[in-house]
């Protein structure tokens, strides 16, 4: 459903396992394209000489040329998400206006948040839904120390708060400490759509919409500016 151009990503890390983990995470996110992996900064310089890159996942602690030195030496048009096993570099990383700073081991949820930060800062809409590959018609979320099974057809909309989300079902509401981005990963993109940083809706339960909001279950939910073009393009196809 996402109509934005692909974001080309380069991974620079001297650990092959770290490259594989990041590449695997990126493969699950729409509009993100891993173009290459480099084992050190020297290989990175060589790659950038001949190829366009939008975003680099850059390890800090590398031999010969550190990630910090590398970041200072390349075009500011190329954005950086630092990766490292050490917290000590965080301040220096942010002083270079990095998009984000990921501490290894990097979970999918945390990397997705970093990618969404990139889209927030540089004007593209976030990946609003991620195609589930397991073919299930349900998901599990943790609530009240239990894993709760939720059928997709029961979901009306999902609402995010500062440190928890509410999953509004036809007959009840489930509260979970999971993030809205981690739940989005579990949802099929032909049934759900993200319309705002704080809202994911069920397409089947829409009763009406305007350019500014969607009415679902007698409740009006806002369409944020960053999602508006894609949301309206999708709804106009029905």
GINORHU-V313660 format. One record per residue. N is the residue number from 1. PSI is psi in radians with two decimals (NA if undefined). D_CENTER is the distance of its C-alpha to the mean C-alpha in Angstrom with 2 decimals. Layout:
# GINORHU-V313660
n = (N N)
psi = (PSI PSI)
d_center = (D_CENTER D_CENTER)
This chain:
# GINORHU-V313660
n = (1 2 3 4 5 6 7 8 9 10 11 12 13 14 15 16 17 18 19 20 21 22 23 24 25 26 27 28 29 30 31 32 33 34 35 36 37 38 39 40 41 42 43 44 45 46 47 48 49 50 51 52 53 54 55 56 57 58 59 60 61 62 63 64 65 66 67 68 69 70 71 72 73 74 75 76 77 78 79 80 81 82 83 84 85 86 87 88 89 90 91 92 93 94 95 96 97 98 99 100 101 102 103 104 105 106 107 108 109 110 111 112 113 114 115 116 117 118 119 120 121 122 123 124 125 126 127 128 129 130 131 132 133 134 135 136 137 138 139 140 141 142 143 144 145 146 147 148 149 150 151 152 153 154 155 156 157 158 159 160 161 162 163 164 165 166 167 168 169 170 171 172 173 174 175 176 177 178 179 180 181 182 183 184 185 186 187 188 189 190 191 192 193 194 195 196 197 198 199 200 201 202 203 204 205 206 207 208 209 210 211 212 213 214 215 216 217 218 219 220 221 222 223 224 225 226 227 228 229 230 231 232 233 234 235 236 237 238)
psi = (-0.42 2.18 0.03 2.78 2.72 2.49 2.09 2.20 2.35 2.38 2.19 1.95 2.42 0.02 2.08 -0.61 -0.64 -0.71 -0.79 -0.71 -0.83 -0.77 -0.71 -0.77 -0.79 -0.55 -0.29 -0.08 2.17 2.61 0.22 2.15 2.02 2.10 -0.48 2.84 2.37 2.54 -0.23 3.05 -0.60 -0.78 -0.62 -0.80 -0.76 -0.72 -0.78 -0.36 -0.48 -0.06 2.61 2.37 2.36 -0.67 2.36 2.27 1.90 2.04 2.48 -0.84 1.49 2.68 2.73 -1.21 2.09 2.85 -0.61 -0.85 -0.70 -0.81 -0.60 -0.30 -0.13 2.97 2.42 -0.18 -0.38 2.17 2.66 2.34 1.97 2.52 2.42 2.80 0.02 2.32 -0.35 -0.39 0.02 -0.81 -0.84 -0.64 -0.78 -0.46 -0.44 0.18 0.71 2.61 -0.70 3.04 1.90 2.25 2.21 2.60 2.48 2.08 2.77 -0.76 -0.75 -0.66 -0.68 -0.70 -0.72 -0.73 -0.73 -0.60 -0.72 -0.84 -0.66 -0.82 -0.67 0.34 -0.05 2.74 2.65 2.78 1.94 -0.28 2.62 2.18 2.17 2.48 -0.06 -0.17 0.10 2.76 0.36 2.98 2.92 2.40 2.68 2.22 2.28 0.79 0.28 2.75 2.05 2.26 2.28 2.10 2.34 -0.65 -0.27 -0.26 2.27 -0.95 2.89 2.35 2.25 2.37 -2.98 -0.72 0.31 2.96 2.73 2.22 1.86 2.00 3.06 -0.57 -0.03 3.04 2.24 2.27 2.28 2.64 -0.03 2.75 2.81 -0.57 -0.66 -0.57 -0.63 -0.58 -0.53 -0.18 2.44 2.31 -0.05 -0.02 -0.33 2.72 2.38 2.24 -0.09 2.76 -0.45 0.00 2.33 2.36 2.73 2.14 -0.63 -0.34 0.13 2.28 -0.52 2.88 2.73 -3.01 -0.25 -0.41 2.82 2.34 2.19 2.16 0.74 0.27 2.31 2.18 2.36 2.55 2.08 2.76 -0.70 -0.36 -0.20 -0.86 -0.83 -0.71 -0.85 -0.67 -0.70 -0.78 -0.55 -0.19 -0.28 NA)
d_center = (14.70 12.54 15.36 13.96 15.06 13.38 12.20 14.48 13.55 16.39 16.55 19.61 20.76 24.25 23.25 22.75 21.15 18.41 17.90 17.81 15.28 12.73 13.70 13.41 9.84 9.02 11.34 9.35 6.62 8.71 10.11 9.42 12.89 14.32 17.76 19.55 20.00 22.66 24.61 25.57 25.64 28.70 27.01 24.12 26.74 28.35 25.29 24.43 28.06 27.73 24.12 21.57 18.26 15.57 13.61 15.06 14.00 17.41 19.45 21.89 24.80 26.17 29.86 31.79 29.16 26.56 22.97 24.09 27.02 25.01 22.57 25.70 27.20 24.74 24.05 22.17 20.52 18.44 15.60 15.23 12.95 15.75 16.04 19.21 21.19 22.95 22.26 25.11 23.32 20.79 23.11 23.99 20.42 19.61 23.00 21.83 19.13 16.31 12.78 12.29 14.38 13.44 16.37 17.30 17.11 13.32 11.75 8.79 7.71 8.41 6.86 3.25 4.97 6.60 4.68 4.35 7.82 8.79 8.48 10.25 12.86 13.70 14.04 11.84 10.16 6.48 5.88 8.25 9.03 8.89 12.47 14.14 16.64 19.11 20.85 21.46 22.35 21.30 18.99 19.87 18.71 20.53 22.88 26.15 26.06 25.92 23.52 23.87 23.75 22.41 23.37 20.95 23.99 24.67 21.47 22.14 19.09 16.69 16.93 15.09 17.35 17.18 17.33 17.41 16.75 19.47 19.43 22.32 24.37 27.60 29.81 27.92 24.90 22.95 21.62 19.17 17.70 14.43 11.37 10.34 6.76 8.91 11.33 9.33 9.07 12.84 13.72 15.38 14.21 17.92 18.57 15.76 13.98 11.85 14.25 13.31 11.06 13.64 14.55 13.94 17.24 19.37 20.70 24.01 24.72 24.53 28.05 27.76 25.64 26.28 24.43 23.45 22.95 22.90 25.55 24.84 27.38 29.35 26.54 25.17 21.46 20.33 18.28 16.53 17.38 13.99 13.75 17.52 18.23 16.01 17.07 20.69 20.69 19.56 22.10 24.86 24.82 26.16)
